[in-house]
Amino acid sequence: MALKRETTGREAFQKLSALCARSEHCQHEMLEKMRQWGVDADEQAWVMQRLVEERYVDDERYARAFVHDKMQYNQWGRRKIEQALWLKHIDEHTVRRVLDEIDDAEYAAILKPMLKQKRRHTTAGSDYELNMKLMKWAMGRGFTMDVIRQCLDVSDEDEFLD
C-alpha cells in the first residue's frame, strides 16, 4: 500500500491557479483544498498570498459572481445567498456591499413569475391560506418578507385582471 504524499506549496499553487483560471473560487475553498492535500500551514499562507496578489482569488469578485449565478439560475433570495456566502467565510462587509448592489426591481422580477406559477399549482381553502403557503415557500427560497408581500400584492391585482 502506497503512502499518500503531501503536496508542496509550489504544486498547490500550480493546481490552484489552474483551477482559479477556469472559474471563480474563494479563499476558504482554496484553503480547504490545501488542507485536504496536506500542505504545510506556512506554505498554505504563501500560496494564498500569491493567489491573492496575482488576482487568481478575489473574494469580492467571487461574491459578485456567486450572487449573480444564484439569483439568475437558482432563483435564490438575498437571505439564502447571504447564508451560503457566510458558509464560505466571505467577509460580512463584502457580502453586505455585494448584496446592496442588487437592483430591487430585478430582484422582485425574479420572484413575481415564480409566485405566479406556484399560485397555479397550490391548493388552499382560502386566499389567506394560499398567501400563507406562498409566503412560506418564498421564504424557504431566501426572499425577505417585504419583497414577498410586495410581489403577492401585485400578484393579487393581476388575478383580478385575468
C-alpha positions as a Markdown table, in Angstrom:
| # | Residue | x | y | z |
|---|---|---|---|---|
| 1 | Met | 0.0 | 0.0 | 0.0 |
| 2 | Ala | 1.5 | 3.3 | -1.1 |
| 3 | Leu | 1.6 | 6.2 | 1.4 |
| 4 | Lys | -0.1 | 9.4 | 0.4 |
| 5 | Arg | 2.5 | 12.1 | -0.4 |
| 6 | Glu | 1.9 | 15.6 | 0.8 |
| 7 | Thr | 1.6 | 18.3 | -1.8 |
| 8 | Thr | 4.2 | 21.0 | -1.8 |
| 9 | Gly | 3.4 | 24.7 | -1.9 |
| 10 | Arg | 4.6 | 25.1 | -5.5 |
| 11 | Glu | 2.5 | 22.1 | -6.6 |
| 12 | Ala | -0.5 | 23.5 | -4.7 |
| 13 | Phe | 0.0 | 26.9 | -6.3 |
| 14 | Gln | 0.1 | 25.4 | -9.8 |
| 15 | Lys | -3.0 | 23.3 | -9.3 |
| 16 | Leu | -5.0 | 26.1 | -7.6 |
| 17 | Ser | -4.0 | 28.8 | -10.1 |
| 18 | Ala | -5.1 | 26.5 | -13.0 |
| 19 | Leu | -8.4 | 25.8 | -11.1 |
| 20 | Cys | -9.0 | 29.5 | -10.5 |
| 21 | Ala | -8.2 | 30.4 | -14.1 |
| 22 | Arg | -11.2 | 28.2 | -15.1 |
| 23 | Ser | -13.8 | 29.5 | -12.6 |
| 24 | Glu | -14.2 | 31.8 | -9.6 |
| 25 | His | -13.3 | 30.4 | -6.2 |
| 26 | Cys | -13.0 | 32.0 | -2.7 |
| 27 | Gln | -10.1 | 31.9 | -0.3 |
| 28 | His | -11.9 | 29.4 | 2.0 |
| 29 | Glu | -12.3 | 26.9 | -0.8 |
| 30 | Met | -8.6 | 27.2 | -1.7 |
| 31 | Leu | -7.5 | 26.7 | 2.0 |
| 32 | Glu | -9.8 | 23.7 | 2.3 |
| 33 | Lys | -8.2 | 22.1 | -0.8 |
| 34 | Met | -4.7 | 22.7 | 0.5 |
| 35 | Arg | -5.7 | 21.3 | 3.9 |
| 36 | Gln | -7.0 | 18.1 | 2.2 |
| 37 | Trp | -3.8 | 17.8 | 0.2 |
| 38 | Gly | -1.8 | 18.0 | 3.4 |
| 39 | Val | 0.0 | 21.3 | 2.5 |
| 40 | Asp | 2.0 | 22.7 | 5.4 |
| 41 | Ala | 0.4 | 25.7 | 7.2 |
| 42 | Asp | 3.3 | 28.1 | 6.3 |
| 43 | Glu | 3.1 | 27.0 | 2.6 |
| 44 | Gln | -0.7 | 27.5 | 2.7 |
| 45 | Ala | -0.1 | 31.1 | 3.8 |
| 46 | Trp | 2.5 | 31.6 | 1.0 |
| 47 | Val | 0.2 | 30.1 | -1.7 |
| 48 | Met | -2.8 | 32.1 | -0.5 |
| 49 | Gln | -0.8 | 35.3 | -0.5 |
| 50 | Arg | 0.4 | 34.6 | -4.0 |
| 51 | Leu | -3.1 | 33.7 | -5.3 |
| 52 | Val | -4.5 | 36.9 | -4.0 |
| 53 | Glu | -1.6 | 39.1 | -5.2 |
| 54 | Glu | -1.8 | 37.6 | -8.7 |
| 55 | Arg | -5.6 | 38.1 | -8.6 |
| 56 | Tyr | -6.5 | 34.4 | -9.1 |
| 57 | Val | -8.6 | 34.7 | -5.9 |
| 58 | Asp | -10.7 | 37.7 | -5.0 |
| 59 | Asp | -13.5 | 37.2 | -2.5 |
| 60 | Glu | -15.4 | 40.2 | -3.6 |
| 61 | Arg | -15.3 | 39.2 | -7.3 |
| 62 | Tyr | -16.3 | 35.7 | -6.2 |
| 63 | Ala | -19.2 | 37.0 | -4.2 |
| 64 | Arg | -20.5 | 39.1 | -7.1 |
| 65 | Ala | -20.4 | 36.1 | -9.4 |
| 66 | Phe | -22.0 | 33.9 | -6.8 |
| 67 | Val | -24.8 | 36.3 | -6.2 |
| 68 | His | -25.4 | 36.7 | -9.9 |
| 69 | Asp | -25.5 | 33.0 | -10.6 |
| 70 | Lys | -27.7 | 32.1 | -7.6 |
| 71 | Met | -30.2 | 34.8 | -8.4 |
| 72 | Gln | -30.4 | 34.1 | -12.2 |
| 73 | Tyr | -30.1 | 30.3 | -12.3 |
| 74 | Asn | -31.2 | 29.1 | -8.9 |
| 75 | Gln | -33.7 | 31.9 | -8.2 |
| 76 | Trp | -32.4 | 32.3 | -4.6 |
| 77 | Gly | -33.4 | 35.2 | -2.4 |
| 78 | Arg | -31.0 | 37.5 | -0.5 |
| 79 | Arg | -31.2 | 35.6 | 2.8 |
| 80 | Lys | -30.3 | 32.2 | 1.2 |
| 81 | Ile | -27.4 | 33.8 | -0.7 |
| 82 | Glu | -26.2 | 35.6 | 2.4 |
| 83 | Gln | -26.2 | 32.3 | 4.3 |
| 84 | Ala | -24.4 | 30.4 | 1.6 |
| 85 | Leu | -21.7 | 33.2 | 1.5 |
| 86 | Trp | -21.4 | 33.0 | 5.3 |
| 87 | Leu | -20.7 | 29.3 | 5.0 |
| 88 | Lys | -17.9 | 30.1 | 2.5 |
| 89 | His | -16.4 | 32.5 | 5.1 |
| 90 | Ile | -16.8 | 35.6 | 2.9 |
| 91 | Asp | -16.3 | 38.8 | 5.0 |
| 92 | Glu | -19.6 | 40.3 | 6.2 |
| 93 | His | -18.8 | 43.7 | 4.9 |
| 94 | Thr | -18.1 | 42.3 | 1.4 |
| 95 | Val | -21.4 | 40.3 | 1.5 |
| 96 | Arg | -23.4 | 43.4 | 2.5 |
| 97 | Arg | -21.7 | 45.6 | -0.2 |
| 98 | Val | -22.4 | 43.0 | -2.9 |
| 99 | Leu | -26.0 | 42.3 | -1.8 |
| 100 | Asp | -26.7 | 46.1 | -1.6 |
| 101 | Glu | -25.8 | 46.3 | -5.3 |
| 102 | Ile | -28.8 | 44.1 | -6.3 |
| 103 | Asp | -31.4 | 46.1 | -8.1 |
| 104 | Asp | -34.7 | 45.9 | -6.2 |
| 105 | Ala | -36.8 | 45.8 | -9.5 |
| 106 | Glu | -34.6 | 43.0 | -10.9 |
| 107 | Tyr | -34.9 | 41.1 | -7.5 |
| 108 | Ala | -38.7 | 41.4 | -7.5 |
| 109 | Ala | -38.8 | 40.4 | -11.1 |
| 110 | Ile | -37.3 | 37.0 | -10.2 |
| 111 | Leu | -39.9 | 36.3 | -7.5 |
| 112 | Lys | -43.0 | 37.5 | -9.3 |
| 113 | Pro | -43.2 | 34.8 | -12.0 |
| 114 | Met | -42.2 | 32.1 | -9.5 |
| 115 | Leu | -45.1 | 33.1 | -7.2 |
| 116 | Lys | -47.5 | 33.3 | -10.1 |
| 117 | Gln | -46.6 | 29.8 | -11.2 |
| 118 | Lys | -46.6 | 28.4 | -7.6 |
| 119 | Arg | -50.0 | 30.0 | -7.1 |
| 120 | Arg | -51.5 | 28.0 | -10.0 |
| 121 | His | -50.3 | 24.7 | -8.5 |
| 122 | Thr | -51.1 | 25.4 | -4.9 |
| 123 | Thr | -54.4 | 24.3 | -3.4 |
| 124 | Ala | -55.8 | 26.1 | -0.4 |
| 125 | Gly | -59.2 | 26.6 | 1.3 |
| 126 | Ser | -59.0 | 30.4 | 1.4 |
| 127 | Asp | -57.0 | 33.3 | 0.0 |
| 128 | Tyr | -55.4 | 33.7 | 3.4 |
| 129 | Glu | -54.2 | 30.1 | 3.5 |
| 130 | Leu | -53.0 | 30.4 | -0.1 |
| 131 | Asn | -51.0 | 33.5 | 0.7 |
| 132 | Met | -49.5 | 31.9 | 3.8 |
| 133 | Lys | -48.4 | 28.9 | 1.8 |
| 134 | Leu | -46.9 | 31.1 | -0.9 |
| 135 | Met | -45.1 | 33.2 | 1.8 |
| 136 | Lys | -43.7 | 30.2 | 3.5 |
| 137 | Trp | -42.5 | 28.8 | 0.1 |
| 138 | Ala | -40.8 | 32.1 | -0.9 |
| 139 | Met | -39.2 | 32.5 | 2.5 |
| 140 | Gly | -37.7 | 29.0 | 2.0 |
| 141 | Arg | -36.2 | 30.3 | -1.2 |
| 142 | Gly | -34.5 | 33.0 | 0.8 |
| 143 | Phe | -36.7 | 36.0 | -0.1 |
| 144 | Thr | -37.4 | 38.6 | 2.6 |
| 145 | Met | -41.0 | 39.3 | 3.8 |
| 146 | Asp | -41.1 | 42.8 | 2.4 |
| 147 | Val | -40.4 | 41.7 | -1.1 |
| 148 | Ile | -42.7 | 38.7 | -0.8 |
| 149 | Arg | -45.5 | 40.9 | 0.4 |
| 150 | Gln | -44.9 | 43.4 | -2.4 |
| 151 | Cys | -45.0 | 40.6 | -5.0 |
| 152 | Leu | -48.0 | 39.0 | -3.6 |
| 153 | Asp | -49.9 | 42.3 | -3.6 |
| 154 | Val | -49.0 | 42.7 | -7.3 |
| 155 | Ser | -50.0 | 39.0 | -8.0 |
| 156 | Asp | -53.4 | 39.6 | -6.3 |
| 157 | Glu | -54.0 | 42.6 | -8.5 |
| 158 | Asp | -53.0 | 40.5 | -11.6 |
| 159 | Glu | -55.6 | 37.9 | -10.6 |
| 160 | Phe | -58.4 | 40.4 | -10.9 |
| 161 | Leu | -57.2 | 41.5 | -14.4 |
| 162 | Asp | -57.0 | 37.9 | -15.7 |
